[in-house]
Every structure is written in structure tokens, then in C-alpha cells.
Amino acid sequence: MAIDTDPGQTVERLLRAQPETARVFLRRKMACVGCVMSPFETVGEVARIYGIAEGELLADLAAAARKG
């Protein structure tokens, strides 16, 4: 299954729609899973916060979603 690759979607929306993507955040030691800011911060914003290339993070999230 493909993910919505819009970096403007919130982390919470992504995790609700595709919970299998949580492993990407956990593997990268990102505190996004369970973070109180996840309803407000976008995937693009957290990529910048953690110093990760947005495209790289989106590709990892898409791969996790495809694996299910």
C-alpha cells in the first residue's frame, strides 16, 4: 500500500492511516510515535527538526507502508 507522500500531512494522520510506518520513526530514534506534537507537526517539519532529508524520510515511510 502506498502512503500519502504529501510532506504537509501531520505525523498523527500518517500514523493513524498507516500504523506500520511507526517502525520508521522508532528505528530512526525519532520521538514522533506518541509525541503530543504529532497532531500538529507535519512529516516535512519533523524531517527538518531531526535533520533528515525530506525525500529520504518519505521514501522510508513509503517502503514501510508497502511492506505492511
TORMILUM-721482 format. One line per 4 residues: number of its first residue (from 1); their letters; for each residue x negated, y, z of N, C-alpha, C. Coordinates in Angstrom, 2 decimals, always signed. Layout:
% TORMILUM-721482
NUM = A = X Y Z X Y Z X Y Z | ... .
This chain:
% TORMILUM-721482
1 = MAID = -0.85 -1.18 +0.00 +0.00 +0.00 +0.00 -0.89 +1.24 +0.00 | -0.59 +2.19 -0.82 -1.38 +3.43 -0.90 -0.88 +4.41 +0.15 | -1.77 +5.26 +0.60 -1.38 +6.28 +1.56 -1.11 +7.58 +0.83 | -0.41 +8.45 +1.50 -0.23 +9.82 +1.01 -1.60 +10.48 +1.17 .
5 = TDPG = -2.24 +10.81 +0.06 -3.60 +11.35 +0.13 -3.63 +12.85 +0.31 | -2.53 +13.43 +0.73 -2.47 +14.86 +0.99 -3.22 +15.15 +2.29 | -4.34 +15.86 +2.22 -5.07 +16.17 +3.45 -4.31 +17.13 +4.36 | -3.18 +17.65 +3.88 -2.38 +18.57 +4.68 -1.36 +17.87 +5.56 .
9 = QTVE = -1.27 +16.55 +5.47 -0.33 +15.84 +6.35 -0.94 +15.72 +7.74 | -0.08 +15.67 +8.73 -0.60 +15.56 +10.10 -1.08 +14.14 +10.37 | -1.99 +14.06 +11.31 -2.51 +12.75 +11.72 -1.37 +11.90 +12.27 | -0.49 +12.50 +13.06 +0.63 +11.75 +13.61 +1.50 +11.15 +12.51 .
13 = RLLR = +1.80 +11.93 +11.50 +2.62 +11.44 +10.39 +1.96 +10.25 +9.70 | +0.66 +10.36 +9.47 -0.08 +9.27 +8.85 -0.03 +8.02 +9.72 | -0.31 +8.17 +11.01 -0.34 +7.01 +11.91 +1.03 +6.37 +12.06 | +2.08 +7.15 +12.04 +3.44 +6.59 +12.12 +3.78 +5.82 +10.84 .
17 = AQPE = +3.42 +6.40 +9.70 +3.75 +5.77 +8.42 +2.87 +4.56 +8.15 | +1.61 +4.63 +8.56 +0.66 +3.56 +8.27 -0.24 +3.31 +9.47 | +0.28 +2.61 +10.47 -0.48 +2.41 +11.71 -1.81 +1.68 +11.50 | -1.93 +0.96 +10.41 -3.19 +0.25 +10.15 -4.36 +1.21 +9.92 .
21 = TARV = -4.06 +2.47 +9.64 -5.13 +3.45 +9.46 -5.79 +3.85 +10.78 | -5.18 +3.49 +11.88 -5.75 +3.82 +13.20 -7.16 +3.26 +13.34 | -7.40 +2.10 +12.76 -8.72 +1.47 +12.90 -9.83 +2.35 +12.30 | -9.50 +3.14 +11.27 -10.49 +4.04 +10.67 -10.91 +5.10 +11.69 .
25 = FLRR = -9.93 +5.71 +12.33 -10.24 +6.73 +13.34 -11.03 +6.12 +14.50 | -10.65 +4.94 +14.93 -11.33 +4.29 +16.05 -12.76 +3.90 +15.67 | -12.94 +3.34 +14.48 -14.27 +2.92 +14.03 -15.22 +4.13 +13.93 | -14.66 +5.27 +13.54 -15.47 +6.48 +13.40 -15.59 +7.25 +14.73 .
29 = KMAC = -15.07 +6.66 +15.80 -15.12 +7.26 +17.13 -14.44 +8.63 +17.17 | -13.32 +8.73 +16.46 -12.51 +9.94 +16.44 -11.38 +9.76 +17.44 | -11.11 +10.76 +18.24 -10.10 +10.66 +19.30 -8.68 +10.90 +18.79 | -8.46 +10.77 +17.50 -7.17 +11.10 +16.90 -6.03 +10.19 +17.36 .
33 = VGCV = -6.32 +8.93 +17.55 -5.28 +7.99 +17.98 -4.93 +8.31 +19.43 | -3.70 +8.74 +19.65 -3.26 +9.09 +20.99 -3.56 +10.52 +21.40 | -4.17 +11.29 +20.52 -4.51 +12.68 +20.85 -3.24 +13.53 +20.89 | -3.16 +14.43 +21.85 -2.00 +15.31 +21.95 -1.92 +16.29 +20.79 .
37 = MSPF = -3.00 +16.48 +20.07 -3.02 +17.40 +18.94 -2.64 +16.73 +17.62 | -2.49 +15.42 +17.61 -2.20 +14.72 +16.34 -0.91 +15.17 +15.65 | +0.10 +15.66 +16.38 +1.28 +16.16 +15.67 +1.02 +17.50 +14.97 | -0.07 +18.14 +15.29 -0.33 +19.48 +14.79 -1.52 +19.56 +13.83 .
41 = ETVG = -2.51 +18.70 +14.04 -3.71 +18.75 +13.21 -3.55 +17.87 +11.98 | -4.04 +18.39 +10.87 -3.94 +17.63 +9.62 -5.16 +16.73 +9.45 | -5.03 +15.82 +8.53 -6.15 +14.93 +8.22 -7.35 +15.75 +7.75 | -7.09 +16.75 +6.93 -8.18 +17.62 +6.47 -8.85 +18.37 +7.60 .
45 = EVAR = -8.06 +18.84 +8.55 -8.62 +19.57 +9.69 -9.50 +18.67 +10.55 | -9.04 +17.45 +10.82 -9.86 +16.57 +11.67 -11.13 +16.14 +10.94 | -11.07 +16.02 +9.63 -12.29 +15.72 +8.87 -13.32 +16.83 +9.11 | -12.87 +18.08 +9.01 -13.78 +19.21 +9.25 -14.26 +19.26 +10.70 .
49 = IYGI = -13.36 +19.02 +11.63 -13.71 +19.04 +13.06 -14.82 +18.03 +13.35 | -14.72 +16.85 +12.76 -15.68 +15.78 +13.01 -16.85 +15.80 +12.03 | -16.88 +16.75 +11.11 -17.99 +16.85 +10.18 -18.04 +15.73 +9.16 | -16.87 +15.28 +8.74 -16.77 +14.20 +7.75 -16.24 +14.79 +6.46 .
53 = AEGE = -16.80 +14.36 +5.35 -16.29 +14.82 +4.06 -14.84 +14.37 +3.93 | -13.97 +15.31 +3.58 -12.53 +15.02 +3.49 -12.25 +13.84 +2.56 | -12.86 +13.84 +1.40 -12.66 +12.76 +0.43 -13.09 +11.41 +0.96 | -14.17 +11.41 +1.72 -14.67 +10.16 +2.31 -13.67 +9.61 +3.32 .
57 = LLAD = -13.15 +10.49 +4.17 -12.16 +10.05 +5.17 -10.89 +9.55 +4.48 | -10.42 +10.29 +3.49 -9.22 +9.87 +2.77 -9.42 +8.53 +2.08 | -10.59 +8.31 +1.53 -10.89 +7.02 +0.87 -10.88 +5.88 +1.89 | -11.46 +6.11 +3.06 -11.44 +5.09 +4.12 -10.03 +4.78 +4.58 .
61 = LAAA = -9.23 +5.83 +4.73 -7.85 +5.65 +5.16 -7.05 +4.88 +4.10 | -7.27 +5.20 +2.85 -6.57 +4.50 +1.75 -6.96 +3.03 +1.72 | -8.26 +2.74 +1.92 -8.72 +1.35 +1.91 -8.07 +0.57 +3.05 | -7.99 +1.18 +4.22 -7.37 +0.51 +5.37 -5.89 +0.24 +5.11 .
65 = ARKG = -5.22 +1.20 +4.48 -3.80 +1.04 +4.17 -3.58 -0.08 +3.17 | -4.48 -0.17 +2.18 -4.34 -1.24 +1.17 -4.53 -2.61 +1.79 | -5.45 -2.72 +2.75 -5.71 -4.00 +3.42 -4.53 -4.40 +4.30 | -3.83 -3.36 +4.81 -2.67 -3.61 +5.67 -3.09 -4.11 +6.96 .
